[in-house]
Amino acid sequence: METIKTSDYQALQVYLRDACGILLRDSGLDLARRRLRPVLDNHQLASIEALLERLDRPGRSGLKEAVIDAITVSESRWFSEASVFSMLGDQVLPDIARRNAGKRVAIWSAACSTGQESYSIAMAASEFREQNPGNLGGVRVLATDTSRSALEVARRAHYELGPEDTNITSRRKERFFRSIEKGGWRISPEIRALVEFRELNLLQRTLPGKFDVVICQNALVYYSAEKRKAILTRFHATLNSGGYLIAGSSELAGEVPDLYEPIECHKGTAYRKR
Ligand SMILES: C[S@@+](CC[C@H](N)C(=O)[O-])C[C@H]1O[C@@H](n2cnc3c(N)ncnc32)[C@H](O)[C@@H]1O
């Protein structure tokens, strides 16, 4: 697939918008070509036209998930974004601990990719518990994504840490990581025990349980306003009374349903279930 015909690219845009709610920019043709190349190879398809034809056929080939996977890049970083972790530690956990003293806090890391976000949440909540003994009875993080390959990396819990990972201070490294002889770092058993990874597509209606906090970053940004609203409504249904949604700064595009009350925090806006 050296080039994509403009008409095929337009058909791909329509398919992704209508079937998946994903918005592909007019300027994204080259990017789409690069990202879809391995999908075409794996499914032995010669062109975008052949891909669209196969997507239209009934049956579950995993092709649709592979296309979503390719277009919505998998990448996660430690304690990123800073505002999200500040809202969690400075506003949301203290409020939940006040209202549910001694109870375990349940957090959903929605669209968790390779796990850095989810483990960071477990570490942040553990730090909060250490600094505020007796306030929270425990921590449970459910981390979900559609990407099987990303979930495999997350479950392996084995990472390289470089100079760019400045949020992993030497204190955190000592507490939450174990050095591996052949290179790299593994998440400590105590933190791994707090996080469960599960495959889940946010576009489906399945709700994974009840939570005090939902954290979602860098995933809704790919979707149409209509799909984003549907996902935010499902998040609302999973939240316990008074629970919070925390989203990345680019995630909501200013369109948050009235179901949530905006709570201005020092470094951003969290959304409390009404
Ligand atoms: C850029 S990563 C963000 C990872 C993490 N939230 C973070 O910010 O560190 C985007 C993730 O969203 C996931 N994703 C995209 N659409 C999804 C959907 N419909 N359901 C579940 N996960 C989805 C992708 O598989 C990818 O792993």
The ligand as a Gaussian input file, in Angstrom:
#p B3LYP/6-31G(d) Opt

LIG

0 1
 C       -2.484000       7.320000      24.271000
 S       -3.036000       5.888000      25.124000
 C       -3.383000       6.584000      26.714000
 C       -2.961000       5.703000      27.857000
 C       -3.172000       6.264000      29.254000
 N       -4.533000       6.639000      29.493000
 C       -2.278000       7.459000      29.498000
 O       -2.687000       8.593000      29.225000
 O       -1.150000       7.259000      29.942000
 C       -4.655000       5.670000      24.437000
 C       -5.227000       4.301000      24.777000
 O       -6.629000       4.337000      24.561000
 C       -7.005000       3.052000      24.169000
 N       -8.341000       3.116000      23.555000
 C       -8.711000       3.803000      22.454000
 N      -10.002000       3.573000      22.178000
 C      -10.455000       2.734000      23.140000
 C      -11.717000       2.148000      23.401000
 N      -12.760000       2.363000      22.614000
 N      -11.836000       1.346000      24.468000
 C      -10.788000       1.103000      25.285000
 N       -9.574000       1.618000      25.084000
 C       -9.400000       2.437000      24.035000
 C       -5.915000       2.651000      23.190000
 O       -5.870000       1.247000      23.004000
 C       -4.666000       3.196000      23.880000
 O       -4.042000       2.220000      24.668000

